[in-house]
Amino acid sequence: MEASTVTSKGQVTIPKEVRRALGIRQGSRVAFATKNGKVEMRVLHRAPETVESGHGMLEARGKKLPPDFDAASLLAAKRDGKR
């Protein structure tokens, strides 16, 4: 078990091996709870970002697609040699 000292501001340094094992880096968030005279610390991981979460972040360039654009029909036409 690793030990650490509490500063006058109530801060504690999380030992390097513990940080490494839990993936804790600068800016990581942790939560604390007391239970039966013990402190429980949990790392609060961010939810993974999805592609949809970035929708609208980039500026569109080039021609805009018409509202009735159907990629499946375009691919089928190319496959059948119509284009």
GINORSUL-V314570 format. One record per pair of residues at least 24 apart in sequence whose C-alpha atoms are under 6 Angstrom apart, sorted by the first residue. I is the first residue (numbers start at 1). J is the second residue. D is the distance in Angstrom with one decimal. If there is no record, write none. Layout:
i->I j->J d->D
i->I j->J d->D
This chain:
none
